[in-house]
């Protein structure tokens, strides 16, 4: 978020607007540009941040060309998830994987980059094929001559992470509720969670003392809330494992068939990750399965251990495209688009699912063949 604010001050939005509108050759060309820009920015600045920054631009671009917004919003959200898979800083689950696996930034990038690039290309192709008729609408001659964004609009656009904080009270109340209702054998974990939350508050105090980070109280507050959400996700993953044992049971059942030295084993492992990422969210899935998957692969070879971590990163990230609820990036695009002044649009669950299911399955399969 802080990096994005500095990019804003460096007129990043002005240049993004130019990239989207410069010598545009129509709707299909625009889809490709959005996919590419979204993927690259997500790999560098996380998928959530890219979606916060780009949603309103994409929405305005579609509206001003008299085009239906939802193919372009789908391009933004899905490509943000795909692009974020390429680096350890692209999304939270990749950061967890990089930390636990000790894979360097360079090796992580080299291992997943071919899959990411092909995934973005195929994603754009699927969108163009699926929405061919909608994207074939001819523009009026007047419309061709009009710039997508005026200079004033590009300079007046402001990055506003504070707009994402409307559910903060709900997250805090969930933390309190789980702490109160937790069974006796979870008391140790609840104490750990409370310690993590206190550490977050203390870290927030330190951040506010830093003149570089302290841009305004709303942005600092939002950063703290995002950390609390991450702690809650980790706690929920732990609760799912002690309370139900479902993840362990599922892995124990499927582990003999999920060896990555066989194509069938890779396919089964991908299905397990895909299902769990959509049922329990991708970060808890990585926290619960990461070491188990790595240990199983290490029994084969050290190279297979690295490959297993990269497969986990790829599949758990692309799995977020399956449905609107699959990743935070999807929800950010929906909420930002719905609240956009003058250009508001609601991306429905079913319109996303119609595209998300085939896109996720095809791109996941293609990427698995390219992971090194």
Secondary structure, 3 states (H helix, E strand, C coil): CHHHHHHHHCCHHHHHHHHHHCCCCCHHHHHHHHHHHHHHHHHHHCHHHHHHHHHHHHHHHHHHCCCCCHHHHHHHHHHHHHHHCCCCCCCHHHHHHHHHHCCCHHHHHHHHHHHHHHHHHHHHHHHHHHCHHHHCCCCCHHHHHCCCCCHHHHHHCCCCHHHHHHHHHHHHHHHHHHHHHCCHHHHHHHHHHHHHHHHHHHHHHHHHHCCCCCCCHHHHHHHHHHHHHHHHHHHHHHHHHHHCCHHHHHHHHHHHHCCCCCHHHHHHHHHHHHHHHHHHCHHHHHHHHHHHHHHHHHCCCHHHHHHHHHHHHHHHHHHHHCCCCCCHHHHHHHHHHHHCCCCCCCCCHHHHHHHHHHHHHHHHHHHHHHCC
